[in-house]
Amino acid sequence: MVEVTEKSPPTLFHAGESFRLERLPVGSRVVHPPPPLKGLGDLDASIDRALDEPLGADPLDTRLRAGMRLTIAFDDLSVPLPPMRAPDVRGRIIERVLERAYRAGVDDIHLIAALALHRRMTPAELRHAVGPAVFEAFGSDELYNHDAEDPDGNVVIGETDHGEPVTLNRRAAESDLVVYVHLVTAPLQGGPKSVAIGLGTYRSISAHHTTHTLRHSRSFMDPDHSELHHSSGRQGELIEQAVPVFHLEATINDDMFGEPLRFLGKPEALWTPREQVVFAGVKRAVDRMPVRARRTAFGRMSAPYAVTSVTGGAVAEAHAVALERLAEQQAVRVEGQSDVVTAGLPYIGPYNVNSILNPVLVMCLGLGYFFNLYQGKPLVREGGALIFTHPVPRDFHPVHHPSYIDFYEEVLSDTTDPAELERRYERAYAEDEWYRHLYRTSHAYHGVHPFYMWYWGAHALEHVGEVIFVGGDRDACRRMGFRRADTMLDALEMAEQVVGRDPSITHFGCPPLFYCEVE
């Protein structure tokens, strides 16, 4: 029997658009993110240095000339989470690149949101990413979203030595220079894979977004042991041979909570009496709000991140520096695995910005992202239990996630096995003309996207013995093959049925975002 006493300090759990304070058994280990690093003193000077003194490449100015085709690609709204308070560092970088291009007489310039199979960004979202000055200076023919389904807008580059097809946005492929602006918020991001995926098509992305590849990616946050990175990296290398690319990689700290909620980013034991009162008031207020109002309030949140590095040049050299700076902010050494790992899932993930975290995305956030926030070994032992707090609402954004609705109702009612649903259903959804039309003309994720999100959790599904959602919708949890509990104590007792009596317990205190180096 799991025992929780008043001696157990309260632990903060995020739970969608709310919070929970739970008492874990005495002796439970709590892993917290590091405090935010200090930001750069002069961001513009750092950007200029990245452009003028790049690593492994010639300065940008020497590569710009009148009459050339210049394409600037940038990561979409899936990073950072929550969105960065204006101005976004990508806009700041793009402005400095444009200043140099104009001085060199370059007038054929396109800006492309490299969104792969994600939904098209709205004008307001594009404006936030590139900044109002750049947004107003470019028309829709020069500043736009990548269209992975445009038959005339993408070209075949070739195949890797492993037989992986490589496709690329036509404008980028036919440019004299591509400047790719990365915002790297996790080891998963940046590097050679960004161009291959962000400006790729279903044909090329499907080469590695498979159950086999993702099951054999021993953490997406550990690129050296990730088959996803190996495959997409090979595609990226082929693109680098065919198209000149100048990479700019920026990193930020983990200061994701502005005032008056900044205390949410530090251990609960360090909260001041005033911060405890503020938390109690905030929790009481959001719990009384209707779901739609609560979702709107959380969706308006933005973060006062500080930029910790900007590095430019060749992809390998620039990415190596970004990963080093990221490790300084996010890496936490942890000794040994646990029988049970608990975590609170927040209201936002990479694919529901200004949207709804539907059940499939909840699964992806917990088993695809939180589980994979490690290097070395998973935080939970093989056959262990994962306990998440989240309401798992059966709610879908009808514009952003139309194929998710059908995937949930049709596919998951038949099978939850990643390999089986891949074999039987993926191609039909990927090639469905209605989903394709919505992706191209509206703001819908590609028809295949819910499949990829399910595959994202394939490694976790093989590794763990039990997944429990505290407070989760009963029908949604059952549909996805998970258990649910009313309380944390109930969940811990259910986990004991799988891992044994008196289990070792670790609470993974994310967000803010970090990853564990498990020894």
N, C-alpha and C positions, 0 to 999 in steps of 0.2 A: 504494500500500500504506500503510495507517495504521500509524504507528509510535508505540509507547508505551514510554517509558524510565523508569528509576528516578528521573529528574529530575522526572517528573510527580508532583505531590503526590497522595496518596490522597484520594478524594472519597467521601463517604457517600451511599449509595443505600438507601432503604427498599425492601423487597421483600416485601410482605405481612407475615406474622408473623415477619419476620427482617430482616436488614440485609446489605448488601454494601459492601465498600470496593473501589472501582474506580479505576484510573489512566487518566485521559483524556490525549489527546495534548497535548504542550507547546503552550501558546498557547490552549488551550480557556478559555472564559470561564465563570466560576461566579458565579451570582447568588444571594445569600443573603437571607433575610428580615431585617428590622430587629430590633434587640433589643427586648424587651418594654418598653412604656411603664409608667410608674408608675401604680398604681391610685388611685382616689379615697380621700381621707383619711377621710371619714365618709360611708359609703354611705347610711345611713338619712337623714342630712341632705340628701344629694343627691336622694334619692327624694322627700322632702318638698318640696324646692324645685321639682322637676319637676311636682308635683301642685298646689302653691300659686302658682307663677309660670310657668304654661305659656306656650308661644309660640303666638300667633295664636288663643288660645281663653281662655274664662273659667276660673278656678280650679275644680278638681274639686269642692270643697265646695259651691260655688254651684249645681252641677248635680245634687246629690243631695237627695232628699226622700223622706219617708215615703210608702209606697204605690206607689213606682215599681218598674218591672222593670229590674234591672241585670244585664247579662251581661258577664262577664270572659272574654275569649278569650286564648289564649297559644299560642306556637309549640310544635310537638311535638318529639320527641327527635332529629329530624334536625339540630338545632343545640343546642349547639356540639359539635365533634368534637375529641378524645374528650369525653365528658360532663364537665360542670363539677363539681368537688368540692363536696359539700354545705357550705353552703346554696347552691342555685341562685339566681341573681339574680332570676329570674322569681318564685320563691316570696317573696323579700324584697319585691318590688314589690307583689305581690298582697296580702300581709299589710297593707301600709300603705294600700292602696286599701280593703280590708275594714274597717280601723279607722275610716276616715272614713265609710264607708257605714253602719256600725253606729251611729255617733254621730248620723247624720242620721235614723235610724229605718228604714233600708231593710232589709227582711227577705225580699224576693223576689230572690234572687241565684243565678245559675247560673255555673259555671265550665266552659268548654269547651276541650278540646284541639283546636286548629284544624289538623287533620292532612290535610285535603283527601282525596286518594286513597291516602295512606300507610296503613300498618297501624295498628290500634288499639293504644294504649299499654296495658301491663299495669298492675295496681294499684301494683306496686312502682315502675314508671317514672313514673306519675302522682304518686306520693308524693314521689319525688325532685324532680320539676319544681316542685311547689307547696309543698313542705315538709311535715313531719309534722303540724304544728299545723293547717294548713288542710285537709290530707287527712283528718284525724280529725274535723274539724268539719262536713264535708259528706258527705252520703250519695250513693249512686250515681245518684240522680235529680237531683242538683244539681251533681255533678262528674263529667263524662263526656267521651267522645270524640265528636267530630263524625261523623255518619253521612251521607256523601254519597249514599247509596243509599236513604235512608228516604223513601218517597213522601209521607208526611205530615209529615216533619220538615224539609222544604225548600220554599221558595216562589220564584216568579218575580218578580224586581224589574222587569225590562223588557229593552230592548235598547239598546246604544250606537248612536251615529250611524253606526258602521261595520257595524251589523247583528250585533254580538256579543251573544249571550244572556247575561243576568246573573241568576244564581240565588243564593240565600243561605239559610243555616240559619234555620229558622223562628223559633226562640227569639231569635236575634239580630235578625232582621227586625222582630219584634214587641216589642222592648225599647225602653224610654224612653232608655236609654243603653247603648252598648257600649264597654267599656274594652278596648283591644287591647294586650297586652303583647308587644312584639317583643324578641327577642335577635338583634341584627344582627351577624353575624360575617363577612359579605362584601357587596360592593355589590349583589349579586344580590338580597339579602333586604330586608325592611322596606318602608315606604312604602305607597302605596294598593293595591298588588298583593296584600298579605298577606291582607286581609279577603276580597278577591274569590276568591283561590285557596284559602286555608286553610279558609274556610267555604263554599266553592262545591261544585258537583257536576260529574259528568262532562260534562253538557251545556254548562256555562259554561267549564270548564277546557279542553275539547276545541276551543274557539274559537281558542286560541293555542298549544296544545301540538301543533303540526302540523309536518310537515317543512318546509313553505314558511316558516312564521314563524320556526322555529329556524334554518333556513339563512340567513335574512336578519337574524338577531340578531348583529351584529358585536361580539361579546363580551357575555355575560350580566353581566359585571362592569363594563360601560359602559352604564348605563341609557339615556343619551341616544341611543345607537346600537343599541338592542336592541328589535326588533319585539315580543318577548315582553313587555317592560316597557310599550311603547306600548299594546298590546292589553289586557293585564291592568290597566294603569293607567286606561284608559277605563272598564273595568268598575268599578274601585274608586271612581272619581269619581261614577259613577251611584249606587253604594251610599251614598257620603257624603251625597248629596243626599236620599236616602230615609231614612237611619238616622243619628241622632247618634252619632258615634264620637270618643272621646278616646284619642289614641295615646300610648303610652309606649315609647320606643326606648332600649335599653341597648346599649352596646358593651363589649367586653372586650379585653384585650391578648392577645399571642400566646404567653404563658407556658404552653405545653401539656405540658411535660415536668417533672414534679416530681423531687425528689431520690430516688435518686442519679443520675437520667438527665437532669438539666437541661442538661448539656453538649451533648445532642443538638440543642438549639436554637441552637447557635452554630457558626461555621465550624470545620472540623476542625483548621485550622492553629492555632487558639486553645485546643485541648484541652491540658490539663496532662498530665504523665506519668501521674499517678494516674488521670485520666479516660480515657486511652488504655488503661490496664490494665483499668479497669471495663468499657469497651466490649468489649474482647477477651473478657473473662469472660462478659458477657451474651450476646454473639453465639455463643460456644461452647456455652453452656447452652441457648439456645433452639433452636439447630440440632440438638441431641441429643434434644430433646423430641418425643414423638409429636405429630402435627398437631393432634389434638383438645385435648391438654393445652396446646399452644402457643397455640391459638386462645382457650382459656379464660383463660390468663394475660394475653394482650393485651386481651381483652374486659373485664377487670376494671380496666383503667387508667382513671384520671380525671385531670383537669388542674387545677392550682392557679391558674386564670385570675384576674386582678384586673379589676374593673369600671372602665372608663375614662370612662364618661359615662352619664348617665340624663337623657333629655329628654322632656318631655311637651307635649301640646297638639294643634294642628291637624296633619294628616298632612304637608303640604309642609314646614312650618317645622321640625317635630320630626325629620323624616327628613333634612333638609339638614344639621342639626347632627351626626346620627349618621354620615352619609357623610364629613363633615369629620374627625371623630375617627377613623373607620376609615382614612382616607387617611393620617393622621399615623402610624398603626401599620403599615399594610400596603403603602403605595405605594412602589415602587422604580423610579427612572428608569433606563432602559436605552437605550443608543444603538444603533440598528440591529437588524435581524433576523439570524438565523443560518440556515445551510443545514441544520444538524442540531440538534435540541434533545433533551437527555436528561433523564430525571426518574425518581425512584424512587417507585413507588406504595405507600402504606402499607396497613395492614390494614383501615382503616376508611374508609367514605364515608357520605354522608347516609342511605343506605337499608339499611345492614347493622349498625346499632347492636344489640348483643347478638345478633348473627346471623352470617351467612356472606357474604363478598364473592364472589358467584358470577361466572362469566365475563362475563355481560351487564353486571353492575355494575362489573367491572373496566374494560370498554370505556367505560362512562359516566364513571367516575372519571378515566380518562386523556384521552379525547377530548372528553368533555362538560365536565369541570371543569378539569383541569390545563391543557388547551389554551386554555381561555377565561379563564384568570387573567391577563388583560391589558386595557389600555385603549390606544386608538390603533390599533396593528397587532399581529397575533399575533407572538409571540417567534420562531416558525419562519416562514421565508419561504414564499410560495406554491410548491408543488411540492417542498418540503423533506421532511425525514424526522423522525419522532418515534421515539425509542427509550426504552422503559420497562423497568424491572425489576420483575417480579412473576411468581409461579408460575402464575397464571391457572388455579387448580384447577377441575376439572369437579365442583364440589360445590355443592349447593343446600340451603338450609334448607327442609324440606318444609312447615313450618307458615307461615313468613313469605312464601315465594316460590313457591307452587304454579304460578301461571301462567307464571313464568319458566322452569320446567322444560319445559313444553309449548312455550313460545316458542323455547327453545333447540333442542329436538328437532324440532319441526314446522316452524316458520317459518324459522329460520336455515338449516335444511338445504335449503330451497327458494330463498330469496333473502336477501341482506343489504342490498339497496337500500332505504333508508328510505322513499322514496315508493312503491315497489312493495309492500312489506309493509304500509304504511299502507293502501293502496288495497284490498288483497286480504284482509287478516286482521284489521285493528284492530277493526272493529265487532263481529265475532263474539266476540272475547275480551272486549271491553268490556261486552257484553250477555249473556255467558254466565251462566246462573243459578247454577251451582255456584261459580264464582269470586265472584259477587255474595254468595252465602251465606257463603262463607269470609271475605270482607272484612267483612261485617256482624256475624258471630257469633264468629269466631275472631280470629286476629291476622295475617291475610294482607293483603298489598298488593293493591290493586284489580287485576282481571284485565287492564286496559289498561296497567298500570304499566310492564312491560318494553318496550312499544312506545315510551313516552315517553322512557325511558332511552336507547333506541337513537336516537331523533330528537335527543336532547340532543347527540349527537356528529355530527349531520348536517353542520354547518358545517366541522368538522375533516376529515371524510371527503372533502369537496369540495376543501379547501384543500391538504392535504398529499399528497405523492406516495408515501409509504411509512410504514408503522407496523410496528415490530418490538418484540417482547417478549423480553427476555433472561431465560432460565430458564422461559419459559412452557410450559404443557402443549401438546404438539404438536397433538393433535386439537382442543383448544379454540381455539387460534389459527387453525388451518385452517378450522374451522367458521365463525368470525367474519370470515374474509377477511384475516387478518394474518399476517405472517411471524414466525418465532421464531428465536432464536440461543442457543447454549450460553454464550457469553461476550460481554462488552462489545466486545472486539476484533473478534469475528466480526460483531457487529451493525454496528459502524462500517464494516467493509469491505463489508457488504451495502448500507449506506446510500450508499456511494460509487458504487454501480452506478446510483443514481437521481440524486444531486446532483452527481456529478463528483469528481475527485481533489482532495485537500487541502481538504476542506470547512471552513467556519467552524462551530465547535461551541460551544453554550451549555448548561451544566448548570443546570437550574432546581431550586434546592435547597429545595423544599417537601416536607414540612412543616418548621416551622410555616407557617401559611397566610399568603400575601401575594400581591400581583399586580404586574405590570410595566407601567409607563407607557413604551411603546416609541416612541421618537422617530425 
